[in-house]
Amino acid sequence: MLEKVKTALRIKTDAYNDELTDLIEAAKLDLGVAGVEVPAELDALLSKAVITYCKMSFGIPEDYDRLKRSYDEQKAQMSNATSYTDWGESHV
C-alpha cells in the first residue's frame, strides 16, 4: 500500500515513508471506526479511500476540502454496504 500511496502523491524518495505509513494506518483505523471492515488485503475501493485519506492529510493540499468530501463519501458508502461491514442482525 505504501508504494501505491507514494505513486499517487508522486513521491519518489523514501524520506516520508514513516509519515505515509502512519497515514495509511490512520486511514484504516478511521474506516474501522465507521464500521468498515478492513482486511489485510485491500480491494480497489478500500485502496482508493486510503489513498484519498493520505492525499488529504499529507502536507497542505490546495484541494483539501474536495479531498475531504470525497473521502467522507467513500467512507459513508462503504459503512452502509453490507459487503464492507459486519453489523450483524442487531444493527438492523
PDB file of N, CA, C and O in Angstrom:
ATOM      1  N   MET A   1       0.826  -1.189   0.000  1.00  0.00           N
ATOM      2  CA  MET A   1       0.000   0.000   0.000  1.00  0.00           C
ATOM      3  C   MET A   1       0.877   1.262   0.000  1.00  0.00           C
ATOM      4  O   MET A   1       0.527   2.274  -0.608  1.00  0.00           O
ATOM      5  N   LEU A   2       1.996   1.186   0.677  1.00  0.00           N
ATOM      6  CA  LEU A   2       2.886   2.349   0.745  1.00  0.00           C
ATOM      7  C   LEU A   2       3.305   2.791  -0.650  1.00  0.00           C
ATOM      8  O   LEU A   2       3.301   3.986  -0.945  1.00  0.00           O
ATOM      9  N   GLU A   3       3.660   1.857  -1.500  1.00  0.00           N
ATOM     10  CA  GLU A   3       4.092   2.216  -2.855  1.00  0.00           C
ATOM     11  C   GLU A   3       2.954   2.830  -3.663  1.00  0.00           C
ATOM     12  O   GLU A   3       3.183   3.743  -4.457  1.00  0.00           O
ATOM     13  N   LYS A   4       1.736   2.343  -3.470  1.00  0.00           N
ATOM     14  CA  LYS A   4       0.579   2.923  -4.161  1.00  0.00           C
ATOM     15  C   LYS A   4       0.360   4.369  -3.711  1.00  0.00           C
ATOM     16  O   LYS A   4       0.086   5.245  -4.532  1.00  0.00           O
ATOM     17  N   VAL A   5       0.480   4.609  -2.427  1.00  0.00           N
ATOM     18  CA  VAL A   5       0.297   5.957  -1.894  1.00  0.00           C
ATOM     19  C   VAL A   5       1.399   6.876  -2.405  1.00  0.00           C
ATOM     20  O   VAL A   5       1.126   8.004  -2.816  1.00  0.00           O
ATOM     21  N   LYS A   6       2.631   6.405  -2.381  1.00  0.00           N
ATOM     22  CA  LYS A   6       3.745   7.220  -2.872  1.00  0.00           C
ATOM     23  C   LYS A   6       3.547   7.568  -4.347  1.00  0.00           C
ATOM     24  O   LYS A   6       3.805   8.699  -4.758  1.00  0.00           O
ATOM     25  N   THR A   7       3.098   6.617  -5.129  1.00  0.00           N
ATOM     26  CA  THR A   7       2.842   6.876  -6.546  1.00  0.00           C
ATOM     27  C   THR A   7       1.736   7.914  -6.709  1.00  0.00           C
ATOM     28  O   THR A   7       1.860   8.834  -7.518  1.00  0.00           O
ATOM     29  N   ALA A   8       0.657   7.769  -5.942  1.00  0.00           N
ATOM     30  CA  ALA A   8      -0.469   8.705  -6.029  1.00  0.00           C
ATOM     31  C   ALA A   8      -0.047  10.122  -5.633  1.00  0.00           C
ATOM     32  O   ALA A   8      -0.550  11.103  -6.181  1.00  0.00           O
ATOM     33  N   LEU A   9       0.869  10.219  -4.686  1.00  0.00           N
ATOM     34  CA  LEU A   9       1.357  11.522  -4.229  1.00  0.00           C
ATOM     35  C   LEU A   9       2.567  12.005  -5.031  1.00  0.00           C
ATOM     36  O   LEU A   9       3.102  13.086  -4.782  1.00  0.00           O
ATOM     37  N   ARG A  10       2.988  11.184  -5.997  1.00  0.00           N
ATOM     38  CA  ARG A  10       4.157  11.483  -6.834  1.00  0.00           C
ATOM     39  C   ARG A  10       5.419  11.696  -6.003  1.00  0.00           C
ATOM     40  O   ARG A  10       6.192  12.627  -6.230  1.00  0.00           O
ATOM     41  N   ILE A  11       5.600  10.801  -5.034  1.00  0.00           N
ATOM     42  CA  ILE A  11       6.767  10.851  -4.156  1.00  0.00           C
ATOM     43  C   ILE A  11       7.703   9.720  -4.562  1.00  0.00           C
ATOM     44  O   ILE A  11       7.290   8.563  -4.640  1.00  0.00           O
ATOM     45  N   LYS A  12       8.963  10.057  -4.820  1.00  0.00           N
ATOM     46  CA  LYS A  12       9.939   9.053  -5.243  1.00  0.00           C
ATOM     47  C   LYS A  12      10.970   8.737  -4.165  1.00  0.00           C
ATOM     48  O   LYS A  12      11.694   7.747  -4.268  1.00  0.00           O
ATOM     49  N   THR A  13      11.037   9.560  -3.149  1.00  0.00           N
ATOM     50  CA  THR A  13      12.008   9.367  -2.083  1.00  0.00           C
ATOM     51  C   THR A  13      11.415   8.511  -0.968  1.00  0.00           C
ATOM     52  O   THR A  13      10.196   8.391  -0.845  1.00  0.00           O
ATOM     53  N   ASP A  14      12.279   7.928  -0.169  1.00  0.00           N
ATOM     54  CA  ASP A  14      11.835   7.162   0.996  1.00  0.00           C
ATOM     55  C   ASP A  14      11.781   8.035   2.251  1.00  0.00           C
ATOM     56  O   ASP A  14      11.466   7.538   3.333  1.00  0.00           O
ATOM     57  N   ALA A  15      12.079   9.308   2.123  1.00  0.00           N
ATOM     58  CA  ALA A  15      12.168  10.214   3.270  1.00  0.00           C
ATOM     59  C   ALA A  15      10.854  10.326   4.048  1.00  0.00           C
ATOM     60  O   ALA A  15      10.865  10.614   5.245  1.00  0.00           O
ATOM     61  N   TYR A  16       9.733  10.102   3.378  1.00  0.00           N
ATOM     62  CA  TYR A  16       8.423  10.261   4.019  1.00  0.00           C
ATOM     63  C   TYR A  16       7.752   8.935   4.347  1.00  0.00           C
ATOM     64  O   TYR A  16       6.576   8.912   4.709  1.00  0.00           O
ATOM     65  N   ASN A  17       8.478   7.839   4.225  1.00  0.00           N
ATOM     66  CA  ASN A  17       7.875   6.521   4.423  1.00  0.00           C
ATOM     67  C   ASN A  17       7.199   6.359   5.779  1.00  0.00           C
ATOM     68  O   ASN A  17       6.094   5.823   5.860  1.00  0.00           O
ATOM     69  N   ASP A  18       7.849   6.815   6.840  1.00  0.00           N
ATOM     70  CA  ASP A  18       7.261   6.670   8.179  1.00  0.00           C
ATOM     71  C   ASP A  18       5.963   7.462   8.296  1.00  0.00           C
ATOM     72  O   ASP A  18       4.967   6.956   8.813  1.00  0.00           O
ATOM     73  N   GLU A  19       5.974   8.702   7.818  1.00  0.00           N
ATOM     74  CA  GLU A  19       4.770   9.539   7.881  1.00  0.00           C
ATOM     75  C   GLU A  19       3.643   8.936   7.039  1.00  0.00           C
ATOM     76  O   GLU A  19       2.491   8.900   7.472  1.00  0.00           O
ATOM     77  N   LEU A  20       3.976   8.470   5.852  1.00  0.00           N
ATOM     78  CA  LEU A  20       2.954   7.880   4.985  1.00  0.00           C
ATOM     79  C   LEU A  20       2.417   6.573   5.552  1.00  0.00           C
ATOM     80  O   LEU A  20       1.222   6.295   5.449  1.00  0.00           O
ATOM     81  N   THR A  21       3.286   5.775   6.145  1.00  0.00           N
ATOM     82  CA  THR A  21       2.833   4.530   6.779  1.00  0.00           C
ATOM     83  C   THR A  21       1.867   4.839   7.916  1.00  0.00           C
ATOM     84  O   THR A  21       0.856   4.155   8.077  1.00  0.00           O
ATOM     85  N   ASP A  22       2.171   5.862   8.703  1.00  0.00           N
ATOM     86  CA  ASP A  22       1.258   6.284   9.775  1.00  0.00           C
ATOM     87  C   ASP A  22      -0.079   6.749   9.209  1.00  0.00           C
ATOM     88  O   ASP A  22      -1.128   6.431   9.769  1.00  0.00           O
ATOM     89  N   LEU A  23      -0.055   7.497   8.107  1.00  0.00           N
ATOM     90  CA  LEU A  23      -1.296   7.956   7.487  1.00  0.00           C
ATOM     91  C   LEU A  23      -2.120   6.783   6.959  1.00  0.00           C
ATOM     92  O   LEU A  23      -3.345   6.779   7.075  1.00  0.00           O
ATOM     93  N   ILE A  24      -1.455   5.804   6.386  1.00  0.00           N
ATOM     94  CA  ILE A  24      -2.157   4.609   5.892  1.00  0.00           C
ATOM     95  C   ILE A  24      -2.851   3.905   7.054  1.00  0.00           C
ATOM     96  O   ILE A  24      -4.017   3.525   6.947  1.00  0.00           O
ATOM     97  N   GLU A  25      -2.145   3.735   8.146  1.00  0.00           N
ATOM     98  CA  GLU A  25      -2.731   3.074   9.318  1.00  0.00           C
ATOM     99  C   GLU A  25      -3.859   3.919   9.910  1.00  0.00           C
ATOM    100  O   GLU A  25      -4.876   3.380  10.347  1.00  0.00           O
ATOM    101  N   ALA A  26      -3.683   5.231   9.926  1.00  0.00           N
ATOM    102  CA  ALA A  26      -4.743   6.116  10.434  1.00  0.00           C
ATOM    103  C   ALA A  26      -5.993   6.003   9.567  1.00  0.00           C
ATOM    104  O   ALA A  26      -7.109   5.991  10.088  1.00  0.00           O
ATOM    105  N   ALA A  27      -5.818   5.922   8.261  1.00  0.00           N
ATOM    106  CA  ALA A  27      -6.962   5.775   7.358  1.00  0.00           C
ATOM    107  C   ALA A  27      -7.699   4.465   7.635  1.00  0.00           C
ATOM    108  O   ALA A  27      -8.929   4.436   7.675  1.00  0.00           O
ATOM    109  N   LYS A  28      -6.955   3.402   7.822  1.00  0.00           N
ATOM    110  CA  LYS A  28      -7.575   2.100   8.116  1.00  0.00           C
ATOM    111  C   LYS A  28      -8.347   2.156   9.438  1.00  0.00           C
ATOM    112  O   LYS A  28      -9.458   1.636   9.537  1.00  0.00           O
ATOM    113  N   LEU A  29      -7.755   2.785  10.439  1.00  0.00           N
ATOM    114  CA  LEU A  29      -8.433   2.912  11.729  1.00  0.00           C
ATOM    115  C   LEU A  29      -9.682   3.778  11.615  1.00  0.00           C
ATOM    116  O   LEU A  29     -10.714   3.464  12.207  1.00  0.00           O
ATOM    117  N   ASP A  30      -9.590   4.862  10.859  1.00  0.00           N
ATOM    118  CA  ASP A  30     -10.742   5.737  10.668  1.00  0.00           C
ATOM    119  C   ASP A  30     -11.875   4.993   9.966  1.00  0.00           C
ATOM    120  O   ASP A  30     -13.039   5.134  10.339  1.00  0.00           O
ATOM    121  N   LEU A  31     -11.539   4.214   8.970  1.00  0.00           N
ATOM    122  CA  LEU A  31     -12.569   3.405   8.299  1.00  0.00           C
ATOM    123  C   LEU A  31     -13.174   2.401   9.281  1.00  0.00           C
ATOM    124  O   LEU A  31     -14.383   2.169   9.273  1.00  0.00           O
ATOM    125  N   GLY A  32     -12.333   1.814  10.121  1.00  0.00           N
ATOM    126  CA  GLY A  32     -12.812   0.861  11.115  1.00  0.00           C
ATOM    127  C   GLY A  32     -13.767   1.492  12.114  1.00  0.00           C
ATOM    128  O   GLY A  32     -14.761   0.876  12.497  1.00  0.00           O
ATOM    129  N   VAL A  33     -13.476   2.714  12.539  1.00  0.00           N
ATOM    130  CA  VAL A  33     -14.358   3.428  13.463  1.00  0.00           C
ATOM    131  C   VAL A  33     -15.730   3.631  12.829  1.00  0.00           C
ATOM    132  O   VAL A  33     -16.745   3.641  13.525  1.00  0.00           O
ATOM    133  N   ALA A  34     -15.757   3.792  11.505  1.00  0.00           N
ATOM    134  CA  ALA A  34     -17.017   3.980  10.786  1.00  0.00           C
ATOM    135  C   ALA A  34     -17.732   2.657  10.522  1.00  0.00           C
ATOM    136  O   ALA A  34     -18.792   2.632   9.897  1.00  0.00           O
ATOM    137  N   GLY A  35     -17.145   1.555  11.004  1.00  0.00           N
ATOM    138  CA  GLY A  35     -17.780   0.256  10.848  1.00  0.00           C
ATOM    139  C   GLY A  35     -17.338  -0.528   9.634  1.00  0.00           C
ATOM    140  O   GLY A  35     -17.873  -1.602   9.362  1.00  0.00           O
ATOM    141  N   VAL A  36     -16.369  -0.009   8.900  1.00  0.00           N
ATOM    142  CA  VAL A  36     -15.877  -0.693   7.710  1.00  0.00           C
ATOM    143  C   VAL A  36     -14.837  -1.724   8.133  1.00  0.00           C
ATOM    144  O   VAL A  36     -13.874  -1.401   8.829  1.00  0.00           O
ATOM    145  N   GLU A  37     -15.042  -2.956   7.708  1.00  0.00           N
ATOM    146  CA  GLU A  37     -14.046  -3.991   7.974  1.00  0.00           C
ATOM    147  C   GLU A  37     -12.896  -3.817   6.997  1.00  0.00           C
ATOM    148  O   GLU A  37     -13.107  -3.746   5.787  1.00  0.00           O
ATOM    149  N   VAL A  38     -11.681  -3.748   7.520  1.00  0.00           N
ATOM    150  CA  VAL A  38     -10.505  -3.529   6.686  1.00  0.00           C
ATOM    151  C   VAL A  38      -9.622  -4.768   6.765  1.00  0.00           C
ATOM    152  O   VAL A  38      -8.878  -4.945   7.730  1.00  0.00           O
ATOM    153  N   PRO A  39      -9.704  -5.631   5.742  1.00  0.00           N
ATOM    154  CA  PRO A  39      -8.882  -6.843   5.738  1.00  0.00           C
ATOM    155  C   PRO A  39      -7.415  -6.511   5.440  1.00  0.00           C
ATOM    156  O   PRO A  39      -7.090  -5.382   5.072  1.00  0.00           O
ATOM    157  N   ALA A  40      -6.550  -7.490   5.601  1.00  0.00           N
ATOM    158  CA  ALA A  40      -5.127  -7.293   5.327  1.00  0.00           C
ATOM    159  C   ALA A  40      -4.892  -6.914   3.865  1.00  0.00           C
ATOM    160  O   ALA A  40      -4.076  -6.043   3.566  1.00  0.00           O
ATOM    161  N   GLU A  41      -5.607  -7.567   2.968  1.00  0.00           N
ATOM    162  CA  GLU A  41      -5.517  -7.255   1.541  1.00  0.00           C
ATOM    163  C   GLU A  41      -6.641  -6.299   1.177  1.00  0.00           C
ATOM    164  O   GLU A  41      -7.815  -6.652   1.291  1.00  0.00           O
ATOM    165  N   LEU A  42      -6.300  -5.108   0.745  1.00  0.00           N
ATOM    166  CA  LEU A  42      -7.311  -4.109   0.412  1.00  0.00           C
ATOM    167  C   LEU A  42      -7.763  -4.273  -1.038  1.00  0.00           C
ATOM    168  O   LEU A  42      -6.944  -4.465  -1.936  1.00  0.00           O
ATOM    169  N   ASP A  43      -9.076  -4.195  -1.252  1.00  0.00           N
ATOM    170  CA  ASP A  43      -9.582  -4.214  -2.619  1.00  0.00           C
ATOM    171  C   ASP A  43      -9.455  -2.804  -3.200  1.00  0.00           C
ATOM    172  O   ASP A  43      -8.949  -1.896  -2.540  1.00  0.00           O
ATOM    173  N   ALA A  44      -9.916  -2.632  -4.427  1.00  0.00           N
ATOM    174  CA  ALA A  44      -9.754  -1.346  -5.111  1.00  0.00           C
ATOM    175  C   ALA A  44     -10.461  -0.197  -4.399  1.00  0.00           C
ATOM    176  O   ALA A  44      -9.916   0.904  -4.328  1.00  0.00           O
ATOM    177  N   LEU A  45     -11.665  -0.429  -3.870  1.00  0.00           N
ATOM    178  CA  LEU A  45     -12.393   0.643  -3.182  1.00  0.00           C
ATOM    179  C   LEU A  45     -11.718   1.059  -1.885  1.00  0.00           C
ATOM    180  O   LEU A  45     -11.600   2.249  -1.592  1.00  0.00           O
ATOM    181  N   LEU A  46     -11.281   0.087  -1.117  1.00  0.00           N
ATOM    182  CA  LEU A  46     -10.586   0.410   0.135  1.00  0.00           C
ATOM    183  C   LEU A  46      -9.256   1.109  -0.157  1.00  0.00           C
ATOM    184  O   LEU A  46      -8.887   2.060   0.532  1.00  0.00           O
ATOM    185  N   SER A  47      -8.548   0.642  -1.168  1.00  0.00           N
ATOM    186  CA  SER A  47      -7.284   1.278  -1.547  1.00  0.00           C
ATOM    187  C   SER A  47      -7.509   2.724  -1.947  1.00  0.00           C
ATOM    188  O   SER A  47      -6.745   3.607  -1.556  1.00  0.00           O
ATOM    189  N   LYS A  48      -8.547   2.969  -2.719  1.00  0.00           N
ATOM    190  CA  LYS A  48      -8.851   4.338  -3.161  1.00  0.00           C
ATOM    191  C   LYS A  48      -9.175   5.240  -1.968  1.00  0.00           C
ATOM    192  O   LYS A  48      -8.745   6.392  -1.925  1.00  0.00           O
ATOM    193  N   ALA A  49      -9.925   4.719  -1.012  1.00  0.00           N
ATOM    194  CA  ALA A  49     -10.249   5.501   0.176  1.00  0.00           C
ATOM    195  C   ALA A  49      -8.985   5.827   0.974  1.00  0.00           C
ATOM    196  O   ALA A  49      -8.822   6.955   1.439  1.00  0.00           O
ATOM    197  N   VAL A  50      -8.099   4.858   1.136  1.00  0.00           N
ATOM    198  CA  VAL A  50      -6.848   5.082   1.867  1.00  0.00           C
ATOM    199  C   VAL A  50      -5.990   6.113   1.135  1.00  0.00           C
ATOM    200  O   VAL A  50      -5.412   7.000   1.762  1.00  0.00           O
ATOM    201  N   ILE A  51      -5.907   5.997  -0.177  1.00  0.00           N
ATOM    202  CA  ILE A  51      -5.126   6.957  -0.959  1.00  0.00           C
ATOM    203  C   ILE A  51      -5.716   8.360  -0.832  1.00  0.00           C
ATOM    204  O   ILE A  51      -4.978   9.332  -0.670  1.00  0.00           O
ATOM    205  N   THR A  52      -7.035   8.467  -0.905  1.00  0.00           N
ATOM    206  CA  THR A  52      -7.683   9.769  -0.770  1.00  0.00           C
ATOM    207  C   THR A  52      -7.399  10.365   0.603  1.00  0.00           C
ATOM    208  O   THR A  52      -7.118  11.559   0.717  1.00  0.00           O
ATOM    209  N   TYR A  53      -7.470   9.536   1.651  1.00  0.00           N
ATOM    210  CA  TYR A  53      -7.169   9.996   3.018  1.00  0.00           C
ATOM    211  C   TYR A  53      -5.736  10.530   3.077  1.00  0.00           C
ATOM    212  O   TYR A  53      -5.487  11.584   3.662  1.00  0.00           O
ATOM    213  N   CYS A  54      -4.807   9.807   2.477  1.00  0.00           N
ATOM    214  CA  CYS A  54      -3.405  10.219   2.512  1.00  0.00           C
ATOM    215  C   CYS A  54      -3.186  11.510   1.725  1.00  0.00           C
ATOM    216  O   CYS A  54      -2.441  12.384   2.168  1.00  0.00           O
ATOM    217  N   LYS A  55      -3.824  11.637   0.568  1.00  0.00           N
ATOM    218  CA  LYS A  55      -3.716  12.884  -0.200  1.00  0.00           C
ATOM    219  C   LYS A  55      -4.258  14.055   0.604  1.00  0.00           C
ATOM    220  O   LYS A  55      -3.693  15.148   0.583  1.00  0.00           O
ATOM    221  N   MET A  56      -5.344  13.821   1.306  1.00  0.00           N
ATOM    222  CA  MET A  56      -5.993  14.857   2.101  1.00  0.00           C
ATOM    223  C   MET A  56      -5.131  15.253   3.306  1.00  0.00           C
ATOM    224  O   MET A  56      -5.136  16.414   3.714  1.00  0.00           O
ATOM    225  N   SER A  57      -4.402  14.307   3.871  1.00  0.00           N
ATOM    226  CA  SER A  57      -3.706  14.520   5.139  1.00  0.00           C
ATOM    227  C   SER A  57      -2.219  14.816   5.012  1.00  0.00           C
ATOM    228  O   SER A  57      -1.599  15.248   5.984  1.00  0.00           O
ATOM    229  N   PHE A  58      -1.639  14.598   3.855  1.00  0.00           N
ATOM    230  CA  PHE A  58      -0.198  14.791   3.686  1.00  0.00           C
ATOM    231  C   PHE A  58       0.090  16.228   3.259  1.00  0.00           C
ATOM    232  O   PHE A  58      -0.428  16.706   2.250  1.00  0.00           O
ATOM    233  N   GLY A  59       0.912  16.899   4.034  1.00  0.00           N
ATOM    234  CA  GLY A  59       1.265  18.273   3.696  1.00  0.00           C
ATOM    235  C   GLY A  59       0.069  19.207   3.831  1.00  0.00           C
ATOM    236  O   GLY A  59      -0.777  19.030   4.707  1.00  0.00           O
ATOM    237  N   ILE A  60       0.014  20.186   2.966  1.00  0.00           N
ATOM    238  CA  ILE A  60      -1.083  21.156   2.953  1.00  0.00           C
ATOM    239  C   ILE A  60      -1.640  21.198   1.528  1.00  0.00           C
ATOM    240  O   ILE A  60      -1.260  22.060   0.735  1.00  0.00           O
ATOM    241  N   PRO A  61      -2.546  20.259   1.204  1.00  0.00           N
ATOM    242  CA  PRO A  61      -3.055  20.214  -0.169  1.00  0.00           C
ATOM    243  C   PRO A  61      -3.965  21.405  -0.481  1.00  0.00           C
ATOM    244  O   PRO A  61      -4.745  21.848   0.361  1.00  0.00           O
ATOM    245  N   GLU A  62      -3.846  21.903  -1.696  1.00  0.00           N
ATOM    246  CA  GLU A  62      -4.680  23.025  -2.124  1.00  0.00           C
ATOM    247  C   GLU A  62      -6.151  22.642  -2.196  1.00  0.00           C
ATOM    248  O   GLU A  62      -7.031  23.481  -2.004  1.00  0.00           O
ATOM    249  N   ASP A  63      -6.406  21.382  -2.472  1.00  0.00           N
ATOM    250  CA  ASP A  63      -7.782  20.911  -2.663  1.00  0.00           C
ATOM    251  C   ASP A  63      -8.273  20.075  -1.476  1.00  0.00           C
ATOM    252  O   ASP A  63      -8.989  19.089  -1.650  1.00  0.00           O
ATOM    253  N   TYR A  64      -7.872  20.489  -0.259  1.00  0.00           N
ATOM    254  CA  TYR A  64      -8.237  19.750   0.944  1.00  0.00           C
ATOM    255  C   TYR A  64      -9.745  19.526   1.052  1.00  0.00           C
ATOM    256  O   TYR A  64     -10.180  18.405   1.315  1.00  0.00           O
ATOM    257  N   ASP A  65     -10.542  20.564   0.854  1.00  0.00           N
ATOM    258  CA  ASP A  65     -11.993  20.442   1.025  1.00  0.00           C
ATOM    259  C   ASP A  65     -12.586  19.417   0.064  1.00  0.00           C
ATOM    260  O   ASP A  65     -13.451  18.632   0.453  1.00  0.00           O
ATOM    261  N   ARG A  66     -12.132  19.419  -1.179  1.00  0.00           N
ATOM    262  CA  ARG A  66     -12.618  18.447  -2.162  1.00  0.00           C
ATOM    263  C   ARG A  66     -12.217  17.032  -1.763  1.00  0.00           C
ATOM    264  O   ARG A  66     -13.023  16.105  -1.844  1.00  0.00           O
ATOM    265  N   LEU A  67     -10.961  16.870  -1.329  1.00  0.00           N
ATOM    266  CA  LEU A  67     -10.487  15.549  -0.909  1.00  0.00           C
ATOM    267  C   LEU A  67     -11.230  15.064   0.331  1.00  0.00           C
ATOM    268  O   LEU A  67     -11.559  13.882   0.435  1.00  0.00           O
ATOM    269  N   LYS A  68     -11.497  15.966   1.269  1.00  0.00           N
ATOM    270  CA  LYS A  68     -12.233  15.603   2.493  1.00  0.00           C
ATOM    271  C   LYS A  68     -13.636  15.127   2.154  1.00  0.00           C
ATOM    272  O   LYS A  68     -14.088  14.106   2.672  1.00  0.00           O
ATOM    273  N   ARG A  69     -14.329  15.862   1.285  1.00  0.00           N
ATOM    274  CA  ARG A  69     -15.679  15.449   0.867  1.00  0.00           C
ATOM    275  C   ARG A  69     -15.641  14.094   0.161  1.00  0.00           C
ATOM    276  O   ARG A  69     -16.504  13.244   0.386  1.00  0.00           O
ATOM    277  N   SER A  70     -14.646  13.902  -0.685  1.00  0.00           N
ATOM    278  CA  SER A  70     -14.517  12.644  -1.415  1.00  0.00           C
ATOM    279  C   SER A  70     -14.276  11.485  -0.457  1.00  0.00           C
ATOM    280  O   SER A  70     -14.926  10.444  -0.558  1.00  0.00           O
ATOM    281  N   TYR A  71     -13.339  11.667   0.477  1.00  0.00           N
ATOM    282  CA  TYR A  71     -13.052  10.605   1.450  1.00  0.00           C
ATOM    283  C   TYR A  71     -14.274  10.318   2.315  1.00  0.00           C
ATOM    284  O   TYR A  71     -14.614   9.156   2.535  1.00  0.00           O
ATOM    285  N   ASP A  72     -14.930  11.351   2.803  1.00  0.00           N
ATOM    286  CA  ASP A  72     -16.109  11.148   3.653  1.00  0.00           C
ATOM    287  C   ASP A  72     -17.209  10.401   2.905  1.00  0.00           C
ATOM    288  O   ASP A  72     -17.898   9.562   3.487  1.00  0.00           O
ATOM    289  N   GLU A  73     -17.375  10.697   1.632  1.00  0.00           N
ATOM    290  CA  GLU A  73     -18.391   9.993   0.841  1.00  0.00           C
ATOM    291  C   GLU A  73     -18.003   8.533   0.622  1.00  0.00           C
ATOM    292  O   GLU A  73     -18.844   7.641   0.731  1.00  0.00           O
ATOM    293  N   GLN A  74     -16.739   8.295   0.316  1.00  0.00           N
ATOM    294  CA  GLN A  74     -16.278   6.914   0.144  1.00  0.00           C
ATOM    295  C   GLN A  74     -16.500   6.119   1.439  1.00  0.00           C
ATOM    296  O   GLN A  74     -16.989   4.990   1.409  1.00  0.00           O
ATOM    297  N   LYS A  75     -16.136   6.719   2.560  1.00  0.00           N
ATOM    298  CA  LYS A  75     -16.284   6.055   3.857  1.00  0.00           C
ATOM    299  C   LYS A  75     -17.753   5.784   4.155  1.00  0.00           C
ATOM    300  O   LYS A  75     -18.102   4.697   4.618  1.00  0.00           O
ATOM    301  N   ALA A  76     -18.607   6.753   3.897  1.00  0.00           N
ATOM    302  CA  ALA A  76     -20.035   6.591   4.160  1.00  0.00           C
ATOM    303  C   ALA A  76     -20.636   5.486   3.297  1.00  0.00           C
ATOM    304  O   ALA A  76     -21.431   4.678   3.778  1.00  0.00           O
ATOM    305  N   GLN A  77     -20.259   5.455   2.039  1.00  0.00           N
ATOM    306  CA  GLN A  77     -20.786   4.414   1.154  1.00  0.00           C
ATOM    307  C   GLN A  77     -20.373   3.025   1.630  1.00  0.00           C
ATOM    308  O   GLN A  77     -21.186   2.101   1.638  1.00  0.00           O
ATOM    309  N   MET A  78     -19.121   2.880   2.024  1.00  0.00           N
ATOM    310  CA  MET A  78     -18.663   1.570   2.490  1.00  0.00           C
ATOM    311  C   MET A  78     -19.282   1.209   3.835  1.00  0.00           C
ATOM    312  O   MET A  78     -19.592   0.044   4.081  1.00  0.00           O
ATOM    313  N   SER A  79     -19.465   2.199   4.706  1.00  0.00           N
ATOM    314  CA  SER A  79     -20.035   1.895   6.024  1.00  0.00           C
ATOM    315  C   SER A  79     -21.509   1.503   5.928  1.00  0.00           C
ATOM    316  O   SER A  79     -22.059   0.916   6.860  1.00  0.00           O
ATOM    317  N   ASN A  80     -22.146   1.827   4.805  1.00  0.00           N
ATOM    318  CA  ASN A  80     -23.544   1.452   4.588  1.00  0.00           C
ATOM    319  C   ASN A  80     -23.701   0.219   3.704  1.00  0.00           C
ATOM    320  O   ASN A  80     -24.823  -0.226   3.460  1.00  0.00           O
ATOM    321  N   ALA A  81     -22.609  -0.330   3.228  1.00  0.00           N
ATOM    322  CA  ALA A  81     -22.654  -1.500   2.352  1.00  0.00           C
ATOM    323  C   ALA A  81     -22.408  -2.770   3.160  1.00  0.00           C
ATOM    324  O   ALA A  81     -21.412  -2.874   3.876  1.00  0.00           O
ATOM    325  N   THR A  82     -23.309  -3.724   3.043  1.00  0.00           N
ATOM    326  CA  THR A  82     -23.173  -4.956   3.825  1.00  0.00           C
ATOM    327  C   THR A  82     -21.905  -5.726   3.472  1.00  0.00           C
ATOM    328  O   THR A  82     -21.402  -6.487   4.298  1.00  0.00           O
ATOM    329  N   SER A  83     -21.382  -5.546   2.269  1.00  0.00           N
ATOM    330  CA  SER A  83     -20.167  -6.272   1.889  1.00  0.00           C
ATOM    331  C   SER A  83     -18.911  -5.699   2.554  1.00  0.00           C
ATOM    332  O   SER A  83     -17.853  -6.325   2.513  1.00  0.00           O
ATOM    333  N   TYR A  84     -19.019  -4.512   3.167  1.00  0.00           N
ATOM    334  CA  TYR A  84     -17.868  -3.898   3.842  1.00  0.00           C
ATOM    335  C   TYR A  84     -18.043  -3.790   5.356  1.00  0.00           C
ATOM    336  O   TYR A  84     -17.163  -3.279   6.049  1.00  0.00           O
ATOM    337  N   THR A  85     -19.171  -4.269   5.867  1.00  0.00           N
ATOM    338  CA  THR A  85     -19.418  -4.175   7.299  1.00  0.00           C
ATOM    339  C   THR A  85     -19.848  -5.514   7.857  1.00  0.00           C
ATOM    340  O   THR A  85     -20.188  -6.436   7.116  1.00  0.00           O
ATOM    341  N   ASP A  86     -19.827  -5.604   9.157  1.00  0.00           N
ATOM    342  CA  ASP A  86     -20.300  -6.800   9.842  1.00  0.00           C
ATOM    343  C   ASP A  86     -21.134  -6.352  11.037  1.00  0.00           C
ATOM    344  O   ASP A  86     -20.821  -6.671  12.184  1.00  0.00           O
ATOM    345  N   TRP A  87     -22.191  -5.616  10.753  1.00  0.00           N
ATOM    346  CA  TRP A  87     -23.041  -5.109  11.823  1.00  0.00           C
ATOM    347  C   TRP A  87     -23.881  -6.211  12.442  1.00  0.00           C
ATOM    348  O   TRP A  87     -24.289  -6.113  13.599  1.00  0.00           O
ATOM    349  N   GLY A  88     -24.138  -7.258  11.676  1.00  0.00           N
ATOM    350  CA  GLY A  88     -24.960  -8.348  12.210  1.00  0.00           C
ATOM    351  C   GLY A  88     -26.417  -7.976  12.269  1.00  0.00           C
ATOM    352  O   GLY A  88     -26.809  -6.892  11.836  1.00  0.00           O
ATOM    353  N   GLU A  89     -27.210  -8.859  12.797  1.00  0.00           N
ATOM    354  CA  GLU A  89     -28.660  -8.694  12.872  1.00  0.00           C
ATOM    355  C   GLU A  89     -29.053  -7.555  13.820  1.00  0.00           C
ATOM    356  O   GLU A  89     -30.064  -6.891  13.589  1.00  0.00           O
ATOM    357  N   SER A  90     -28.283  -7.322  14.868  1.00  0.00           N
ATOM    358  CA  SER A  90     -28.685  -6.356  15.885  1.00  0.00           C
ATOM    359  C   SER A  90     -28.639  -4.904  15.378  1.00  0.00           C
ATOM    360  O   SER A  90     -29.224  -4.018  16.003  1.00  0.00           O
ATOM    361  N   HIS A  91     -27.968  -4.658  14.281  1.00  0.00           N
ATOM    362  CA  HIS A  91     -27.850  -3.295  13.762  1.00  0.00           C
ATOM    363  C   HIS A  91     -29.085  -2.867  12.967  1.00  0.00           C
ATOM    364  O   HIS A  91     -29.321  -1.674  12.776  1.00  0.00           O
ATOM    365  N   VAL A  92     -29.856  -3.823  12.514  1.00  0.00           N
ATOM    366  CA  VAL A  92     -31.000  -3.518  11.652  1.00  0.00           C
ATOM    367  C   VAL A  92     -32.073  -2.780  12.397  1.00  0.00           C
ATOM    368  O   VAL A  92     -33.107  -2.445  11.819  1.00  0.00           O
TER     369      VAL A  92
END
